Amino acid sequence: MSSPYQCQSCGAAIALADVNVANDIALCRACGKTMPFSEIAPIPGSENVDLAHPPKGVRIEESPIHGRSITYRKIPLVVLFLIPFTAAWSGFSMYGIYGSQLKKGEFDLASSLFGLPFLIGTVFLVSFILFCLFGRWRIGYSGGVLAASMQVGPIGWTRRLVCDKSARVSIRPAKWQKNNVPQNLIQVECQGNTLKFGSPIPDEAKAFIAEAIRRTIGNS
């Protein structure tokens, strides 16, 4: 049985015995170079990806002008808890610390400084709720440029990567954890440049999007 892994440098097959998954490293006996195993491993679940049947929250659109675009938008159930929690927690803390000062027309420096963590927490929670309700990820490929954007209405950011058929798409470890569980992200690398995004996206949708990107670039 031939190995499914190929060297990034020379294209030779890498034997399973030369792969160390735990340390994320692979050795090519043909050219002697080592590389991260996660960069040459197949995208998890890619063999079951059917672009005609995306998972919930994922939509693929085709345009003769803008090419293929992939959109992810799904409201998580946790937002049903966060809305009343934020309203109660932030409402009481903000009113008790800052509202009382406005009502009296007085400024209390000590109380205002004490309330900063509550204010920062409120801003974070409100921002997260807005993203859950109105945010979306959009990934598009057209004219040899891959663009990944995260938007909440008209506000957001976009990152771009010029890439061709030599681009490598992989699922890599992110730098944060959720409930003590390490998270992954989508990485696209081409000619020494890298685009990383999508760590908050659920794993099933993430694998689908990564494989859709790989096929889109490969068929361009």
N, C-alpha and C positions, 0 to 999 in steps of 0.2 A: 504494500500500500504506500503510495507516494505521500510525501509530507505536504500539508496545505500551506506551509509557511515558506516564504521566499525572502532572500536577503535584499535589503534596501539598496545595497551598493552594486552587487553584481548579478542579482536575480537568481542565484543558485538556490536550490531547495535546502532547507534547514531541517535536519533530522530532529525527531522528537526528543532524542537523548541529549541534544544540545540546547534544550529549552529549559529554563528555570523560571517557572511561573511565579513562585513565591517571591523571588528577588527581581522579577520583571526584567529578565535579560535573556538574550538569545545569541548564540555564537554561530557564525558562518565558517565552516571548515574550508570552503573554497577560497575565500579571500582573507580569512582570519579576523574579520571585523565583528564587533559586538554591537547590539542595538537593543532598545527596549522591546520586550516581547509584545507589550500591549499595542505597539505600532504596527506589527506585522500579523497579529492575530486576527482572524475573521471577526466581523462585528457580531456580538452575541445575538442569536436569533435571526441572523440575516437570511438563512436558508428558508425560513418560513414567511418572509416578508412578501406580501402581495400588494403592489402599489395601487391596485384597483380597490383594495379593501383596507384602508387605513384604520388604525385604532381610534377610539373615541377621542375627540378633541383635535384630531389632525385632519387637515384638508389640503388636497393638492389641486392646483389650478395650472392650466396651460394657456399661454398667450403667445401668438406669433411675434409679438413685439417685445414683451418682457421675459419670454422664456417660461421655465417652470418655477413655480413658487410653492412653498410649503408653509402652512400656517398652523400654529398650535394655540388653542385657546380652550380652557376648561376651568369652570369654577369649582374649586375644591370644597368639600363639605365642611372643612374646618372653619371656613368663613362664617358659617351659620352660628358658630360659637363665638368667634372673634368680634363680631359686630356688637352684640349686647355686652360682652365683657369689656370691650374698649369704651363703649358709651358709659358704662357704670364706673369702671376704674379711672379712666381719664377724666370723666365728668366730675366726679367727687374730688379727685386730687387737684385738677386744674382750678376748679371753683374755690376749693378750700385754701389754696396757696395764692393764686393770682386774682381770682374773682373777688375775694374779700378785700384785697388791696385796692382794686379799682372802685369797689363800692364805697370804701372809706375815703378814697382820694389820697391815699398815703402809699409811700413806697418803703418796703421793708427789705433791705439788702440781704439779711440773713435768711429770711423766708424764701426770697427769690432764688438765692443760690441753692438752698435745700431742695427747691422744686425743680431744678434743672434736670436731674435724672428722670423725673416723671414727665417732663416736657419732651425730652429726647425719646423716651419710651412711647409717648403718645404719637409723636411724628412718625416713628418707625411702624407702629401698629396701623395707623391710618394709611400710610403709604402701602403697606403690605395688603391691606383690605382693598384699596383702590386697584392694585395690580391684580388681585384675585378676581375682582368684579369686572374690570375693564381692560386688563392687560392682555397682551398676546405676543407670541414669538412669530417672526416671519423670516423665512430663509428663501432667497431667490438666487437663481443662476442665469446669467445672460451675458453674452459678449465676452466670455472668459473670465467673468468676475463673479465671485460668490459673495453675497451680502447677507449678513445675519443681523436682525434688528429685534429689539425688545421695546415695546411701546405701551403706554397707557394713554389712550386717546391720541392727541397730537404730540405728546411728550415722550421722549425716549432716546435711544442711541442706536447707531448702526455701525457695524464693523465690516470691512471688506477685505477680500483676498483675491489676488489675481492667480488663477490656477488653470491647469490643463489636465490631460489624461494621466499625467504622472503623479497627480495629487494623491495623497494617502489619507483615507478617512478612518478614524478609529475612535473607540470609546476609552477614555483615559481617566485616571483618578483625579478628582477635584481636590481643592485644599480645604474643604469644610465637611462637616458631618451633620447628619440629621438624626436626632434621637440616638446618638452614639453610633450611627451607621455611616461608614464612609460613602460619599456620593461620587458619581462619575459625571463627566462632561463629554461633549462631542469635540473632537479635534480634527482639523483639516490642515494638512501641511503640504506645501508645494514650493520647491526651489528655495528652501531655507526659511520661508516665511510661514507663520502659523496663525490659525484662527481658532479660538477656543470659545465655546458658548454652551448654553443649555443645561447647566447643572440642575436647576430646579425642575426641569421637565421629568415626568415619571419615566422609569426605565423602559417600559414597553414602547412608549411614544418616542423616546430617545433613540432606541435601536432602529425603529422604523425610519425616523428622519435621517439618521446617519446612513443607512443603507440606501435610502432614496437619493441622498446627495451623491453617494458613490456611483450609483447607476447613472444619475443625470450627467455627472462630469465625464464618466466613462463613455457615454453614448454621444457626447457632444462632438 
